[in-house]
Amino acid sequence: MNLEAQIELITVPQEFTRLCNAVLTAEHGDDFLPIDDDRADHGNDGYRKSTRQVFAVHCFKRIQKQAITDEIRRKVLGDLGKAKTLKEQGLWEIDAWTFLANYPMPEEIGREAVALGAKCGIDASWLGPSFLASALQRHSDVRELFPTLQANEIAEQLDGLRDALDEPQPEAPSRVPRTLEEKQALLAVRPPGWEYLLFAGCLYLGKQELGLKWRDHELPPYSPKRSLDSIGEATDYLNGEFNRVNGLIEAMMRVFPQEVQDQAFGTPGEPGDPISIEHFATRIIQTYGELLDWAASLRAVTPPDVLIPAFEIAARMADQPLLEVREFVDNAVREMDRVPSFAASHSEEEEPLTIELELKLTIDEDVSAEFHRRLKRAKRKLRWGF
């Protein structure tokens, strides 16, 4: 299966948006501004400054829907209408609009989009999977950020080598993969339970990749400080940071509903989807990394003297959630390591293997209480001077 065909099979909107952002950044550099897809974007998924160009990104959650013309028309014209509103309200300077999807654009919808764009002074266009595949070929460093696509490509090449040289099939690892090579072999062979091995392997590799950040969290290095000169500025900053960390956790928990897990791992008797599995694991690791960054950003701030104690303890409020993610990853690897040996010896008459994993992020009550005590102490100093 070639790269273009693999892109057409993507059914996870967040993963497709990540792919588009990576490609457009590689193509245009700082001229392209990606827009956070987990928040309301009003039809603007990305913006190119030099051409005043808005990008709208879309993929269907089910492959068969790509052939439904009415749904495509509704999405294309709806997003173009949003761009028209953004322009009319003066929120963005817009001269061009591009619809970026992993399916072809029907000719009649293309005509409608061009005509609608012309009426409001917007040059409408669209790009499809062939553009993304071509860009990934030009930017090998971007292609490496999407190991599932890379693994499928490697698996196809291995199939060709086996046909030509009569080589044996790669041997799947007998444990959760700890290296990219083991992960690629797992995806090539896909033994029983491969979905769970892949999930734990992605968690393991992601945690390892952030190892240095974790060490910096344990032993914070010196870093240039950002000064907050007033009490109001410092308290506004703290409020914003706590809102941000709540948003990070809420975004991560969106991948845990049962229907999302079924899409990733497959319902009983059905195979899983490697892209969805990797997205599931990546969202957890991404939140872990962002929590590390969050704590580091608080430590890099110098507030007014009276609030220094509160800022110092605030950064520690990330400690328990970080440990809970690390424990979840370690438990997942330990439990999923049992899958290959169980699958090899299990008979239909025996009880199935049961693995229970739960990730719940909490704040240490003692740290939270100490933070509030320090805030009260700061308030008392400001009011009474002691």
Secondary structure, 3 states (H helix, E strand, C coil): CCHHHHHHCCCCHHHHHHHHHHHHHHHHHHHEEECCCCCCCCCCCEEECCCCEEEEEECCCCHHHHHCHHHHHHHHHHHHHHHHHHHHCCCCCCCEEEEEECCCCCHHHHHHHHHHHHHCCCEEEEECHHHHHHHHHHCHHHHCCCHHHHHHHHHHHHHHHHHHHCCCCCCCCCCCCCCHHHHHHHHHHCCCCHHHHHHHHHHHHHHHHCHHHHHHHHCCCCCCCEECCCHHHHHHHHHHHHHHHHHHHHHHHCCCCHHHHHHHHCCCCCCCCHHHHHHHHHHHHHHHHHHHHHHHHHHCEECCHHHHHHHHHHHHHHHHHHHHHHHHHHHHHHHHCCHHHHHHHCCCCCCCCCCCCCCCCCCCHHHHHHHHHHHHHHHHHHHHCC
